[in-house]
Amino acid sequence: MRALVVYCHPVPESFNAAVRDAAIRGLTNAGYEIDLLDLYAEGFDPVMSAEDRRNYHTPELNRLHVADHLERVKRADALVLVYPTWWYSQPAMLKGWIDRVLVPHETFGMPGTLRGLDRRLTNIRLLAAVTTLGCPWFWWLWIGQPGRRILFAGIGEIIHAKARRLWLGLHSMDTASAAARAAFLVRVERRFAGLTNIGADSVQTASTEQ
């Protein structure tokens, strides 16, 4: 199994780097081959240009500037996103990656009149997000969990229909104690280490940890 870990944080020494490493340790223990995509370190350009937008719906042309990233997504069995939640959603860098890389025809077919998107990333059997949030868990629930919904209601509709979904979040990050942060790292590693079976025939259920 191959896991594409998309990491997004501008500060190398951030706590999110430790979260990334914990996720990778767990995935490695579960038997995954790791493909780490560090958006800031690789200098990814999240800005959709006028050319990109004009070619967005045109097969072949819409993949020209993101072909390498697109192929890495298509080779993965698991897509794992590690990032901080800013203003209740993904950082602009990560949102730009989603906008530019998950293009029509390559990752989904445009919907007909009475049906949803055509799933074309059926190679993805696990969609996971690990994030830190400044808000407390009850506020996150009250505003409708927008960042989570973007991923699971959006990307979740173009991957394998039985794909497992996992959300792990550390809330109140700004005031979290050292003990709380350490416990979160342990939880992240353990949860990923337990994901040893993501086959299409296994029973998959959504999982959320606040």
N, C-alpha and C positions, 0 to 999 in steps of 0.2 A: 504494500500500500504506500502511496505517496501523498504527503500532506504539503500543500502550498500554504505557508504561513506568511500572511501579508502584515507587515509591522509598520506602524505609522506614529512616529514621535520625533520631533526635531532635536531633542536633547539626549545625547548618548547615555548620560548617567542618570536618566530619569528612573523612577520606580517602574514605569512601564517596560523598561528594558529587562528588569528582573522578572516581570510578569511574562514577557516573551520567552525568556530562558526557562521558566518553570513549565510553560506550555510545551516547549520543545523537548524538555527532559521527559515529560509524561508521554508525548507522542512517540519518542524514540523507544521508551520502555514498552510501549504497546506494539512496536514493530514497524512503525512508519519510517519511510525514507523522507527526509526533510528537504524541502525547497524553500529557503528563506528569501523573501522579497522585502527588503528594507527600503521603503519608498524615498525617504530622505537621503539615505546613504547612496542610493543609486541615482539620485537626482531626477526622479520622475517629474515630468511636467504635467500638472493636473489641469492646465487650462485648455479647454476645448476651443480651438481656433475657428475662424470663419470657414476655412477649408474643411476642417474636421466636421463641422456642422452641415455644410453643404453635401458632404459625402456620407453622412451618417447612415442613410438608408440604402446606400449603393453597395451591393456585394463586391468584395475584393478591395474596393477603394477605402471602405471604412476601417479596414484592418491594417492599412499600410504603415501607420506610425506607431502601432501598438502590437505588431505581429508577435514579437518575442513574448510579451506578457500574456497575450491571448493563448499562445501555445502552452505556456506554463499552466494556465488555468485548465486547459483541455487535457493535460497529462495527469492532473491531480485527482485523487479519490476523495480527498478532504480539503476544504477551503476554510482556513482558520484566520480570523481577523483579530489583531491585537492593537488596541488604540485607546487614547483617552477620549471620554465624551466631553465635548465642548459645546455649550449652548444646546444641550439635550440631543446632540446628534454626532455624526462622525466629523473629524477635522476636514477642512477643505481639501487637503492633500488626498485623503482616502476617498472622499466623495468624488473628487475629480478622477481618481483611478477607476472607480465604478462606472462613472459616466463615459469615460473614453475607451475602456477595455471591454466591457460587457455590451457589445454592439449587436444590433439586429443581424439576422441571417447566420451569424457565427455562434451566438450564445442563446438566441431565442428567435422564434418566428413571430411576426406581427399577428395580432389577434384578428379573428374573423368577427362577424357581426354579433354572434351569440356565444362566443367561447373566449377563453383566456389565451395567454401567450403559449406558443408552442415550445415545449421544453427541449432544449438542445444541449444542455450541460448535464446530461444524465449520468455522466461519469462521476459527478460529485455526489457522494453518498453520506457526507457529513459536512454540515455548515455550522461553524462555531464562531462565537464572538466573545472576546475577553476584554473587559474595559474597566476603567476607573471613572467614577462619577463624583462631582462635587456635591450633588444634591443628595438628601436622605432618601431611603427607599420609598417612603410613603408619598413624597412629593413626585418621585419618578412615576409611580403608579397613577397619581392624580392627574398628571398631564398627559397620560396615555402612552408612555414609553416610546416616543417617536423614533429614536435611534434604533431600537430593537425592531420596531415595525418595518422600518426601511429595509432591513436585512432579511427578516423572516417572511414578510409579506411580499417583498420585492424579489430579491435573489432567490428566496425559497420557492418561487413559482417557476423558475427556469432550470432548476437542478432536478435530480431524480425525485420522483413523486414520493418515494418512501425514505428519503434521506433523513438521517437523524439531525436534530437541531439542538444546539447547546449554547446557552447564554450564561456567562459568569461575570458578575459585576461587583466591584468593591465600592460601596456608597460612602458618602461623607468623607471623601478622600482627603480633603483639606485638614480635617481634624482627626483622621484615623491614627491610632497609636501604633507604635512600632510592633507591638504584639498582634494587633489586628492585621497589619500589613503582612507580617510573617505568616499568620494563619491563612491568609488569602493565597499566598504563594503555595503553601502546602496543599490547599484545596484544589487549586488549579492543576498542579502536577498530578495529584491523585485522580482527578476526574478524567484527564486525558489518558493517563496510564490505563484506565479501565475501558477505553474505547478500542477493544481488540476485534470487534466484529461489526462491520458496517456493510455487510453484504446485502444485496437487493432482497434476498428472501427472508432476512431477519426482521423481527418486529421493531419498528422505529417509532420513538415517541419524542415529542418536544420536551426539553428539560430546561428549567430556569432556576438560577440561584441569585437571590438579591444580594 
